[in-house]
Each structure stands twice: as C-alpha cells, then as structure tokens.
C-alpha cells in the first residue's frame, strides 16, 4: 500500500495515488532503457562506431532528463520514487539487455524494440493519468512519449 506524504497540492488523493503508480512504473522502465542505451554506447563495434557511439550516448543523456522529471513529479505528488537499482530491477517491464551485443545494427534493433514498447506503455499511462484527473502528469508523460518516438525514428532509420 502506497503511503502519500501530505502536500498542499490540490489534486485529490486518488489522482495522486494513480499518478504515483504510473510514474514509478515509467521510472523503472526508463531507467532500464537508459542503462541499455549506455551499454550500447559502450559496447558497439563496427564501421558505424563513431556515429552510433555518439547517438547511444545522447539517448542515455536524454533519458536521464526524463527520469529526473518523472521521479521529481512522484515526490511532488507525495510519493517515493522507486529509483533504487533493486526497485528498477524488480519493476522493469523490459526484457534484459543482451550484454554480448556488439554489432551496431543489432544494437539499433534491440533498442528500437524497447523504445517502441516503452512508447506504447507511456501512451497508455498518459490516458490513465488524464482519466484519473491529473492533466499535468499526462502532459509530462506525453513529452516522454514524444522523446521515445523521436529516438525510435532515429533507430529505425538505421534499420531501413
Ligand atoms: Fe561515454
């Protein structure tokens, strides 16, 4: 049972509880994806090394910004971010990233699958937050889904 800290924020407790759950689910997945992007940044090899090393590094940095915004909104709503390594490992809905991947296209494919999956669950969370009456969390996650879509486009351009 999630216990919310008291706040003068006028959103109802039900809306805040719903959003904290949605945001913490997104936090785990985004953190897992950011670590996958960083693994790709570190391990990619092949003729497109320079471009992909830089692209995957930018993905990691961009996800870091989203992670911070999502976790801070959890706190603003009176919740506690599930941000520890253990919580992320237990909560993530993404499949484990293959640490043996080296080929750039294989990294692009593995990341594209994860970006697409996370964009789908993030859009569902947007609808749920809006239905719960928290337009601001819906707006925050809308921005997240837009960032995920943009990265997916860049990955799929490499796969064409
Ligand atoms: Fe680096």
Backbone and ligand atoms as CSV (ligand in chain L), in Angstrom:
chain,resi,resn,atom,element,x,y,z
A,1,UNK,N,N,0.845,-1.199,0.000
A,1,UNK,CA,C,0.000,0.000,0.000
A,1,UNK,C,C,0.877,1.246,0.000
A,2,UNK,N,N,0.681,2.059,-0.983
A,2,UNK,CA,C,1.470,3.294,-1.095
A,2,UNK,C,C,0.959,4.341,-0.105
A,3,UNK,N,N,1.865,4.890,0.687
A,3,UNK,CA,C,1.525,5.969,1.611
A,3,UNK,C,C,2.012,7.281,0.999
A,4,UNK,N,N,1.108,8.250,0.894
A,4,UNK,CA,C,1.492,9.545,0.341
A,4,UNK,C,C,1.841,10.516,1.456
A,5,UNK,N,N,2.870,11.305,1.206
A,5,UNK,CA,C,3.191,12.383,2.131
A,5,UNK,C,C,2.171,13.507,1.967
A,6,UNK,N,N,1.876,14.222,3.049
A,6,UNK,CA,C,0.922,15.334,2.937
A,6,UNK,C,C,1.502,16.452,2.070
A,7,UNK,N,N,0.629,17.127,1.351
A,7,UNK,CA,C,1.037,18.234,0.489
A,7,UNK,C,C,-0.146,19.181,0.323
A,8,UNK,N,N,0.168,20.440,0.053
A,8,UNK,CA,C,-0.892,21.413,-0.236
A,8,UNK,C,C,-1.351,21.310,-1.689
A,9,UNK,N,N,-0.700,20.466,-2.480
A,9,UNK,CA,C,-1.141,20.236,-3.866
A,9,UNK,C,C,-2.616,19.848,-3.845
A,10,UNK,N,N,-3.414,20.541,-4.662
A,10,UNK,CA,C,-4.876,20.368,-4.576
A,10,UNK,C,C,-5.405,19.159,-5.339
A,11,UNK,N,N,-4.538,18.404,-6.012
A,11,UNK,CA,C,-5.026,17.179,-6.668
A,11,UNK,C,C,-5.547,16.213,-5.607
A,12,UNK,N,N,-6.609,15.521,-5.903
A,12,UNK,CA,C,-7.176,14.567,-4.962
A,12,UNK,C,C,-6.227,13.400,-4.707
A,13,UNK,N,N,-6.420,12.759,-3.542
A,13,UNK,CA,C,-5.530,11.664,-3.189
A,13,UNK,C,C,-5.617,10.516,-4.196
A,14,UNK,N,N,-6.804,10.244,-4.709
A,14,UNK,CA,C,-6.939,9.158,-5.685
A,14,UNK,C,C,-6.148,9.450,-6.955
A,15,UNK,N,N,-6.207,10.700,-7.397
A,15,UNK,CA,C,-5.454,11.079,-8.600
A,15,UNK,C,C,-3.960,10.978,-8.331
A,16,UNK,N,N,-3.539,11.441,-7.141
A,16,UNK,CA,C,-2.110,11.391,-6.832
A,16,UNK,C,C,-1.628,9.947,-6.713
A,17,UNK,N,N,-2.430,9.096,-6.098
A,17,UNK,CA,C,-2.053,7.676,-5.991
A,17,UNK,C,C,-1.936,7.037,-7.366
A,18,UNK,N,N,-2.896,7.318,-8.225
A,18,UNK,CA,C,-2.865,6.742,-9.576
A,18,UNK,C,C,-1.617,7.211,-10.315
A,19,UNK,N,N,-1.326,8.504,-10.217
A,19,UNK,CA,C,-0.173,9.035,-10.947
A,19,UNK,C,C,1.143,8.515,-10.392
A,20,UNK,N,N,1.250,8.402,-9.072
A,20,UNK,CA,C,2.490,7.872,-8.485
A,20,UNK,C,C,2.749,6.456,-9.005
A,21,UNK,N,N,1.705,5.648,-9.101
A,21,UNK,CA,C,1.870,4.301,-9.639
A,21,UNK,C,C,2.314,4.313,-11.091
A,22,UNK,N,N,1.687,5.159,-11.894
A,22,UNK,CA,C,2.041,5.248,-13.310
A,22,UNK,C,C,3.461,5.779,-13.487
A,23,UNK,N,N,3.805,6.793,-12.703
A,23,UNK,CA,C,5.128,7.414,-12.826
A,23,UNK,C,C,6.224,6.459,-12.362
A,24,UNK,N,N,5.977,5.718,-11.289
A,24,UNK,CA,C,7.002,4.788,-10.821
A,24,UNK,C,C,7.209,3.627,-11.791
A,25,UNK,N,N,6.136,3.197,-12.444
A,25,UNK,CA,C,6.289,2.159,-13.475
A,25,UNK,C,C,7.138,2.694,-14.622
A,26,UNK,N,N,6.850,3.941,-15.031
A,26,UNK,CA,C,7.626,4.559,-16.109
A,26,UNK,C,C,9.070,4.780,-15.678
A,27,UNK,N,N,9.276,5.159,-14.416
A,27,UNK,CA,C,10.635,5.403,-13.908
A,27,UNK,C,C,11.507,4.153,-14.028
A,28,UNK,N,N,10.949,3.011,-13.665
A,28,UNK,CA,C,11.714,1.762,-13.743
A,28,UNK,C,C,12.071,1.446,-15.194
A,29,UNK,N,N,11.090,1.559,-16.077
A,29,UNK,CA,C,11.344,1.222,-17.482
A,29,UNK,C,C,12.335,2.201,-18.115
A,30,UNK,N,N,12.176,3.496,-17.809
A,30,UNK,CA,C,13.079,4.498,-18.387
A,30,UNK,C,C,14.505,4.301,-17.890
A,31,UNK,N,N,14.653,3.945,-16.617
A,31,UNK,CA,C,15.996,3.722,-16.076
A,31,UNK,C,C,16.624,2.489,-16.712
A,32,UNK,N,N,15.835,1.435,-16.858
A,32,UNK,CA,C,16.326,0.227,-17.518
A,32,UNK,C,C,16.750,0.557,-18.952
A,33,UNK,N,N,15.901,1.312,-19.684
A,33,UNK,CA,C,16.223,1.661,-21.070
A,33,UNK,C,C,17.468,2.535,-21.142
A,34,UNK,N,N,17.617,3.450,-20.195
A,34,UNK,CA,C,18.800,4.321,-20.220
A,34,UNK,C,C,20.068,3.489,-20.019
A,35,UNK,N,N,20.001,2.477,-19.171
A,35,UNK,CA,C,21.166,1.611,-18.976
A,35,UNK,C,C,21.444,0.773,-20.221
A,36,UNK,N,N,20.375,0.368,-20.921
A,36,UNK,CA,C,20.563,-0.359,-22.179
A,36,UNK,C,C,21.247,0.534,-23.209
A,37,UNK,N,N,20.813,1.799,-23.293
A,37,UNK,CA,C,21.424,2.737,-24.244
A,37,UNK,C,C,22.894,2.950,-23.900
A,38,UNK,N,N,23.198,2.989,-22.625
A,38,UNK,CA,C,24.590,3.189,-22.214
A,38,UNK,C,C,25.432,1.945,-22.502
A,39,UNK,N,N,24.848,0.769,-22.315
A,39,UNK,CA,C,25.554,-0.458,-22.687
A,39,UNK,C,C,25.881,-0.437,-24.181
A,40,UNK,N,N,24.891,0.004,-24.997
A,40,UNK,CA,C,25.123,0.087,-26.439
A,40,UNK,C,C,26.225,1.106,-26.743
A,41,UNK,N,N,26.195,2.235,-26.052
A,41,UNK,CA,C,27.223,3.280,-26.203
A,41,UNK,C,C,28.612,2.703,-25.921
A,42,UNK,N,N,28.704,1.863,-24.909
A,42,UNK,CA,C,29.996,1.316,-24.506
A,42,UNK,C,C,30.479,0.185,-25.409
A,43,UNK,N,N,29.547,-0.663,-25.866
A,43,UNK,CA,C,29.979,-1.932,-26.462
A,43,UNK,C,C,29.909,-1.976,-27.983
A,44,UNK,N,N,29.252,-0.966,-28.622
A,44,UNK,CA,C,29.075,-1.043,-30.073
A,44,UNK,C,C,30.428,-1.082,-30.782
A,45,UNK,N,N,30.489,-1.893,-31.845
A,45,UNK,CA,C,31.683,-2.007,-32.678
A,45,UNK,C,C,31.232,-2.037,-34.138
A,46,UNK,N,N,32.173,-1.794,-35.041
A,46,UNK,CA,C,31.847,-1.896,-36.453
A,46,UNK,C,C,32.060,-0.584,-37.169
A,47,UNK,N,N,31.730,-0.576,-38.485
A,47,UNK,CA,C,32.068,0.580,-39.335
A,47,UNK,C,C,31.345,1.868,-38.945
A,48,UNK,N,N,30.220,1.757,-38.241
A,48,UNK,CA,C,29.469,2.963,-37.860
A,48,UNK,C,C,29.705,3.324,-36.395
A,49,UNK,N,N,30.848,2.873,-35.880
A,49,UNK,CA,C,31.112,3.070,-34.450
A,49,UNK,C,C,30.934,4.519,-34.016
A,50,UNK,N,N,31.584,5.447,-34.704
A,50,UNK,CA,C,31.620,6.832,-34.207
A,50,UNK,C,C,30.212,7.408,-34.094
A,51,UNK,N,N,29.402,7.225,-35.162
A,51,UNK,CA,C,28.061,7.809,-35.160
A,51,UNK,C,C,27.175,7.142,-34.116
A,52,UNK,N,N,27.225,5.814,-34.033
A,52,UNK,CA,C,26.334,5.108,-33.101
A,52,UNK,C,C,26.774,5.306,-31.651
A,53,UNK,N,N,28.080,5.326,-31.410
A,53,UNK,CA,C,28.583,5.604,-30.057
A,53,UNK,C,C,28.049,6.944,-29.567
A,54,UNK,N,N,28.064,7.941,-30.441
A,54,UNK,CA,C,27.570,9.268,-30.068
A,54,UNK,C,C,26.046,9.261,-29.908
A,55,UNK,N,N,25.341,8.610,-30.844
A,55,UNK,CA,C,23.871,8.567,-30.780
A,55,UNK,C,C,23.401,7.875,-29.505
A,56,UNK,N,N,23.983,6.738,-29.187
A,56,UNK,CA,C,23.560,6.000,-27.990
A,56,UNK,C,C,23.902,6.796,-26.721
A,57,UNK,N,N,24.998,7.518,-26.766
A,57,UNK,CA,C,25.336,8.374,-25.625
A,57,UNK,C,C,24.320,9.488,-25.441
A,58,UNK,N,N,23.839,10.059,-26.559
A,58,UNK,CA,C,22.804,11.099,-26.477
A,58,UNK,C,C,21.494,10.515,-25.962
A,59,UNK,N,N,21.155,9.300,-26.399
A,59,UNK,CA,C,19.952,8.638,-25.878
A,59,UNK,C,C,20.023,8.520,-24.353
A,60,UNK,N,N,21.178,8.107,-23.860
A,60,UNK,CA,C,21.355,7.943,-22.420
A,60,UNK,C,C,21.165,9.273,-21.700
A,61,UNK,N,N,21.765,10.320,-22.245
A,61,UNK,CA,C,21.646,11.635,-21.612
A,61,UNK,C,C,20.202,12.139,-21.653
A,62,UNK,N,N,19.533,11.976,-22.793
A,62,UNK,CA,C,18.148,12.445,-22.922
A,62,UNK,C,C,17.222,11.697,-21.956
A,63,UNK,N,N,17.416,10.398,-21.837
A,63,UNK,CA,C,16.584,9.619,-20.909
A,63,UNK,C,C,16.836,10.056,-19.466
A,64,UNK,N,N,18.064,10.446,-19.175
A,64,UNK,CA,C,18.366,10.931,-17.832
A,64,UNK,C,C,17.526,12.141,-17.452
A,65,UNK,N,N,17.303,13.033,-18.409
A,65,UNK,CA,C,16.448,14.192,-18.157
A,65,UNK,C,C,15.014,13.784,-17.864
A,66,UNK,N,N,14.495,12.822,-18.632
A,66,UNK,CA,C,13.121,12.342,-18.417
A,66,UNK,C,C,13.005,11.655,-17.059
A,67,UNK,N,N,13.997,10.841,-16.732
A,67,UNK,CA,C,13.993,10.112,-15.458
A,67,UNK,C,C,13.911,11.099,-14.298
A,68,UNK,N,N,14.681,12.164,-14.369
A,68,UNK,CA,C,14.684,13.163,-13.300
A,68,UNK,C,C,13.320,13.837,-13.184
A,69,UNK,N,N,12.730,14.207,-14.302
A,69,UNK,CA,C,11.412,14.861,-14.274
A,69,UNK,C,C,10.344,13.920,-13.713
A,70,UNK,N,N,10.371,12.656,-14.134
A,70,UNK,CA,C,9.374,11.683,-13.684
A,70,UNK,C,C,9.520,11.436,-12.182
A,71,UNK,N,N,10.753,11.227,-11.716
A,71,UNK,CA,C,10.976,10.952,-10.291
A,71,UNK,C,C,10.596,12.162,-9.433
A,72,UNK,N,N,10.912,13.358,-9.919
A,72,UNK,CA,C,10.583,14.550,-9.131
A,72,UNK,C,C,9.080,14.790,-9.072
A,73,UNK,N,N,8.355,14.388,-10.110
A,73,UNK,CA,C,6.889,14.523,-10.028
A,73,UNK,C,C,6.320,13.526,-9.022
A,74,UNK,N,N,6.901,12.336,-8.927
A,74,UNK,CA,C,6.475,11.388,-7.884
A,74,UNK,C,C,6.566,12.059,-6.510
A,75,UNK,N,N,7.681,12.745,-6.271
A,75,UNK,CA,C,7.878,13.398,-4.970
A,75,UNK,C,C,6.892,14.549,-4.802
A,76,UNK,N,N,6.678,15.319,-5.867
A,76,UNK,CA,C,5.739,16.448,-5.790
A,76,UNK,C,C,4.338,15.986,-5.409
A,77,UNK,N,N,3.980,14.773,-5.804
A,77,UNK,CA,C,2.634,14.249,-5.526
A,77,UNK,C,C,2.568,13.537,-4.178
A,78,UNK,N,N,3.674,13.539,-3.441
A,78,UNK,CA,C,3.678,12.933,-2.107
A,78,UNK,C,C,4.181,11.507,-2.079
A,79,UNK,N,N,4.675,11.011,-3.211
A,79,UNK,CA,C,5.137,9.633,-3.282
A,79,UNK,C,C,6.642,9.513,-3.096
A,80,UNK,N,N,7.119,8.281,-3.175
A,80,UNK,CA,C,8.546,7.975,-3.091
A,80,UNK,C,C,8.975,7.326,-4.401
A,81,UNK,N,N,10.001,7.859,-5.059
A,81,UNK,CA,C,10.430,7.246,-6.322
A,81,UNK,C,C,10.996,5.839,-6.099
A,82,UNK,N,N,10.585,4.906,-6.951
A,82,UNK,CA,C,11.172,3.559,-6.942
A,82,UNK,C,C,12.438,3.611,-7.791
A,83,UNK,N,N,13.444,4.334,-7.298
A,83,UNK,CA,C,14.616,4.613,-8.127
A,83,UNK,C,C,15.857,3.829,-7.784
A,84,UNK,N,N,15.792,2.971,-6.766
A,84,UNK,CA,C,16.987,2.190,-6.466
A,84,UNK,C,C,17.209,1.135,-7.549
A,85,UNK,N,N,18.437,0.698,-7.651
A,85,UNK,CA,C,18.769,-0.362,-8.610
A,85,UNK,C,C,17.880,-1.582,-8.384
A,86,UNK,N,N,17.654,-1.912,-7.103
A,86,UNK,CA,C,16.856,-3.099,-6.776
A,86,UNK,C,C,15.404,-2.916,-7.221
A,87,UNK,N,N,14.853,-1.725,-6.976
A,87,UNK,CA,C,13.464,-1.478,-7.365
A,87,UNK,C,C,13.320,-1.495,-8.882
A,88,UNK,N,N,14.276,-0.881,-9.564
A,88,UNK,CA,C,14.232,-0.864,-11.029
A,88,UNK,C,C,14.303,-2.292,-11.572
A,89,UNK,N,N,15.215,-3.090,-11.006
A,89,UNK,CA,C,15.354,-4.467,-11.468
A,89,UNK,C,C,14.095,-5.283,-11.245
A,90,UNK,N,N,13.422,-5.023,-10.138
A,90,UNK,CA,C,12.207,-5.776,-9.821
A,90,UNK,C,C,11.015,-5.301,-10.644
A,91,UNK,N,N,10.978,-4.001,-10.994
A,91,UNK,CA,C,9.783,-3.426,-11.600
A,91,UNK,C,C,9.809,-3.359,-13.113
A,92,UNK,N,N,11.004,-3.322,-13.717
A,92,UNK,CA,C,11.047,-3.056,-15.163
A,92,UNK,C,C,10.234,-4.078,-15.946
A,93,UNK,N,N,9.551,-3.562,-16.961
A,93,UNK,CA,C,8.760,-4.431,-17.848
A,93,UNK,C,C,9.515,-4.746,-19.137
A,94,UNK,N,N,10.747,-4.248,-19.259
A,94,UNK,CA,C,11.535,-4.503,-20.466
A,94,UNK,C,C,12.339,-5.788,-20.294
A,95,UNK,N,N,12.587,-6.501,-21.400
A,95,UNK,CA,C,13.440,-7.700,-21.307
A,95,UNK,C,C,14.886,-7.303,-21.032
A,96,UNK,N,N,15.625,-8.218,-20.412
A,96,UNK,CA,C,17.034,-7.949,-20.106
A,96,UNK,C,C,17.806,-7.638,-21.390
A,97,UNK,N,N,18.714,-6.671,-21.309
A,97,UNK,CA,C,19.521,-6.318,-22.474
A,97,UNK,C,C,20.668,-7.314,-22.624
A,98,UNK,N,N,20.898,-7.741,-23.878
A,98,UNK,CA,C,21.920,-8.749,-24.165
A,98,UNK,C,C,23.313,-8.105,-24.095
A,99,UNK,N,N,24.064,-8.457,-23.066
A,99,UNK,CA,C,25.384,-7.842,-22.857
A,99,UNK,C,C,26.410,-8.299,-23.881
A,100,UNK,N,N,26.076,-9.315,-24.693
A,100,UNK,CA,C,27.048,-9.792,-25.690
A,100,UNK,C,C,26.903,-9.064,-27.029
A,101,UNK,N,N,25.879,-8.197,-27.175
A,101,UNK,CA,C,25.692,-7.495,-28.447
A,101,UNK,C,C,26.886,-6.594,-28.734
A,102,UNK,N,N,27.317,-6.563,-30.010
A,102,UNK,CA,C,28.395,-5.679,-30.444
A,102,UNK,C,C,28.017,-4.936,-31.722
A,103,UNK,N,N,27.400,-5.681,-32.658
A,103,UNK,CA,C,27.072,-5.129,-33.969
A,103,UNK,C,C,26.116,-3.933,-33.846
A,104,UNK,N,N,26.422,-2.864,-34.576
A,104,UNK,CA,C,25.634,-1.636,-34.476
A,104,UNK,C,C,24.174,-1.818,-34.836
A,105,UNK,N,N,23.916,-2.575,-35.922
A,105,UNK,CA,C,22.536,-2.786,-36.341
A,105,UNK,C,C,21.784,-3.631,-35.315
A,106,UNK,N,N,22.471,-4.602,-34.734
A,106,UNK,CA,C,21.835,-5.423,-33.694
A,106,UNK,C,C,21.478,-4.564,-32.486
A,107,UNK,N,N,22.352,-3.633,-32.129
A,107,UNK,CA,C,22.028,-2.703,-31.043
A,107,UNK,C,C,20.816,-1.843,-31.422
A,108,UNK,N,N,20.796,-1.332,-32.658
A,108,UNK,CA,C,19.672,-0.493,-33.096
A,108,UNK,C,C,18.366,-1.273,-33.024
A,109,UNK,N,N,18.394,-2.543,-33.433
A,109,UNK,CA,C,17.182,-3.353,-33.411
A,109,UNK,C,C,16.725,-3.603,-31.970
A,110,UNK,N,N,17.669,-3.957,-31.110
A,110,UNK,CA,C,17.323,-4.253,-29.707
A,110,UNK,C,C,16.785,-3.003,-29.012
A,111,UNK,N,N,17.394,-1.856,-29.293
A,111,UNK,CA,C,16.915,-0.623,-28.671
A,111,UNK,C,C,15.571,-0.203,-29.264
A,112,UNK,N,N,15.398,-0.380,-30.581
A,112,UNK,CA,C,14.135,0.010,-31.218
A,112,UNK,C,C,12.961,-0.760,-30.613
A,113,UNK,N,N,13.152,-2.046,-30.369
A,113,UNK,CA,C,12.083,-2.849,-29.759
A,113,UNK,C,C,11.714,-2.293,-28.384
A,114,UNK,N,N,12.730,-1.891,-27.622
A,114,UNK,CA,C,12.480,-1.380,-26.265
A,114,UNK,C,C,11.878,0.022,-26.290
A,115,UNK,N,N,12.353,0.880,-27.199
A,115,UNK,CA,C,11.748,2.218,-27.307
A,115,UNK,C,C,10.282,2.105,-27.721
A,116,UNK,N,N,9.985,1.210,-28.658
A,116,UNK,CA,C,8.600,1.060,-29.119
A,116,UNK,C,C,7.718,0.540,-27.989
A,117,UNK,N,N,8.219,-0.433,-27.243
A,117,UNK,CA,C,7.433,-0.991,-26.135
A,117,UNK,C,C,7.169,0.065,-25.069
A,118,UNK,N,N,8.178,0.865,-24.769
A,118,UNK,CA,C,8.019,1.873,-23.727
A,118,UNK,C,C,7.131,3.026,-24.205
A,119,UNK,N,N,7.220,3.377,-25.488
A,119,UNK,CA,C,6.319,4.416,-26.022
A,119,UNK,C,C,4.869,3.955,-25.906
A,120,UNK,N,N,4.624,2.665,-26.138
A,120,UNK,CA,C,3.257,2.136,-26.056
A,120,UNK,C,C,2.734,2.212,-24.615
A,121,UNK,N,N,3.517,1.759,-23.656
A,121,UNK,CA,C,3.037,1.787,-22.271
A,121,UNK,C,C,2.960,3.230,-21.758
A,122,UNK,N,N,3.833,4.104,-22.262
A,122,UNK,CA,C,3.777,5.508,-21.832
A,122,UNK,C,C,2.510,6.173,-22.345
A,123,UNK,N,N,2.127,5.890,-23.579
A,123,UNK,CA,C,0.875,6.452,-24.104
A,123,UNK,C,C,-0.332,5.935,-23.318
A,124,UNK,N,N,-0.295,4.674,-22.924
A,124,UNK,CA,C,-1.385,4.140,-22.091
A,124,UNK,C,C,-1.421,4.870,-20.753
A,125,UNK,N,N,-0.233,5.171,-20.201
A,125,UNK,CA,C,-0.166,5.887,-18.925
A,125,UNK,C,C,-0.689,7.317,-19.068
A,126,UNK,N,N,-0.456,7.938,-20.212
A,126,UNK,CA,C,-0.999,9.286,-20.471
A,126,UNK,C,C,-2.521,9.246,-20.343
A,127,UNK,N,N,-3.136,8.268,-20.973
A,127,UNK,CA,C,-4.598,8.157,-20.928
A,127,UNK,C,C,-5.085,7.891,-19.505
A,128,UNK,N,N,-4.352,7.042,-18.777
A,128,UNK,CA,C,-4.765,6.711,-17.405
A,128,UNK,C,C,-4.624,7.910,-16.472
A,129,UNK,N,N,-3.532,8.667,-16.635
A,129,UNK,CA,C,-3.346,9.855,-15.786
A,129,UNK,C,C,-4.423,10.888,-16.081
A,130,UNK,N,N,-4.764,11.056,-17.344
A,130,UNK,CA,C,-5.815,12.012,-17.702
A,130,UNK,C,C,-7.152,11.557,-17.125
A,131,UNK,N,N,-7.424,10.259,-17.221
A,131,UNK,CA,C,-8.691,9.729,-16.696
A,131,UNK,C,C,-8.765,9.879,-15.179
A,132,UNK,N,N,-7.594,9.836,-14.514
A,132,UNK,CA,C,-7.558,9.994,-13.056
A,132,UNK,C,C,-7.664,11.459,-12.642
A,133,UNK,N,N,-7.596,12.375,-13.615
A,133,UNK,CA,C,-7.750,13.792,-13.310
A,133,UNK,C,C,-6.449,14.543,-13.127
A,134,UNK,N,N,-5.321,13.930,-13.505
A,134,UNK,CA,C,-4.020,14.592,-13.362
A,134,UNK,C,C,-3.493,14.968,-14.743
A,135,UNK,N,N,-3.922,16.135,-15.222
A,135,UNK,CA,C,-3.530,16.597,-16.562
A,135,UNK,C,C,-2.036,16.874,-16.642
A,136,UNK,N,N,-1.428,17.252,-15.524
A,136,UNK,CA,C,-0.003,17.604,-15.552
A,136,UNK,C,C,0.883,16.369,-15.720
A,137,UNK,N,N,0.525,15.276,-15.037
A,137,UNK,CA,C,1.265,14.028,-15.252
A,137,UNK,C,C,1.028,13.526,-16.674
A,138,UNK,N,N,-0.208,13.657,-17.164
A,138,UNK,CA,C,-0.490,13.270,-18.550
A,138,UNK,C,C,0.380,14.075,-19.506
A,139,UNK,N,N,0.533,15.371,-19.222
A,139,UNK,CA,C,1.357,16.230,-20.081
A,139,UNK,C,C,2.833,15.840,-20.006
A,140,UNK,N,N,3.319,15.577,-18.791
A,140,UNK,CA,C,4.722,15.174,-18.617
A,140,UNK,C,C,5.004,13.900,-19.409
A,141,UNK,N,N,4.128,12.921,-19.256
A,141,UNK,CA,C,4.348,11.639,-19.932
A,141,UNK,C,C,4.139,11.755,-21.445
A,142,UNK,N,N,3.323,12.738,-21.858
A,142,UNK,CA,C,3.186,12.994,-23.296
A,142,UNK,C,C,4.523,13.432,-23.878
A,143,UNK,N,N,5.227,14.295,-23.142
A,143,UNK,CA,C,6.567,14.702,-23.578
A,143,UNK,C,C,7.517,13.524,-23.627
A,144,UNK,N,N,7.403,12.645,-22.639
A,144,UNK,CA,C,8.249,11.448,-22.621
A,144,UNK,C,C,7.967,10.583,-23.848
A,145,UNK,N,N,6.697,10.391,-24.150
A,145,UNK,CA,C,6.372,9.529,-25.298
A,145,UNK,C,C,6.858,10.153,-26.596
A,146,UNK,N,N,6.840,11.494,-26.661
A,146,UNK,CA,C,7.348,12.170,-27.859
A,146,UNK,C,C,8.857,11.942,-28.001
A,147,UNK,N,N,9.579,12.006,-26.907
A,147,UNK,CA,C,11.031,11.750,-26.934
A,147,UNK,C,C,11.318,10.311,-27.356
A,148,UNK,N,N,10.505,9.375,-26.847
A,148,UNK,CA,C,10.693,7.967,-27.206
A,148,UNK,C,C,10.428,7.749,-28.690
A,149,UNK,N,N,9.381,8.401,-29.205
A,149,UNK,CA,C,9.065,8.271,-30.629
A,149,UNK,C,C,10.194,8.808,-31.497
A,150,UNK,N,N,10.808,9.919,-31.060
A,150,UNK,CA,C,11.885,10.519,-31.858
A,150,UNK,C,C,13.091,9.586,-31.909
A,151,UNK,N,N,13.424,8.984,-30.773
A,151,UNK,CA,C,14.551,8.049,-30.752
A,151,UNK,C,C,14.244,6.824,-31.608
A,152,UNK,N,N,12.992,6.355,-31.545
A,152,UNK,CA,C,12.607,5.198,-32.364
A,152,UNK,C,C,12.787,5.506,-33.849
A,153,UNK,N,N,12.394,6.712,-34.240
A,153,UNK,CA,C,12.597,7.123,-35.635
A,153,UNK,C,C,14.074,7.045,-36.022
A,154,UNK,N,N,14.945,7.568,-35.165
A,154,UNK,CA,C,16.388,7.555,-35.478
A,154,UNK,C,C,16.921,6.129,-35.557
A,155,UNK,N,N,16.438,5.257,-34.701
A,155,UNK,CA,C,16.883,3.863,-34.731
A,155,UNK,C,C,16.378,3.166,-36.003
A,156,UNK,N,N,15.105,3.390,-36.322
A,156,UNK,CA,C,14.540,2.724,-37.493
A,156,UNK,C,C,15.176,3.239,-38.786
A,157,UNK,N,N,15.658,4.473,-38.778
A,157,UNK,CA,C,16.355,4.997,-39.972
A,157,UNK,C,C,17.629,4.186,-40.233
A,158,UNK,N,N,18.260,3.709,-39.176
A,158,UNK,CA,C,19.447,2.859,-39.340
A,158,UNK,C,C,19.081,1.460,-39.823
A,159,UNK,N,N,17.850,1.040,-39.576
A,159,UNK,CA,C,17.434,-0.333,-39.920
A,159,UNK,C,C,16.840,-0.415,-41.311
A,160,UNK,N,N,16.592,0.740,-41.955
A,160,UNK,CA,C,15.898,0.733,-43.250
A,160,UNK,C,C,16.792,0.123,-44.323
L,1,LIG,FE,FE,30.959,7.848,-22.978
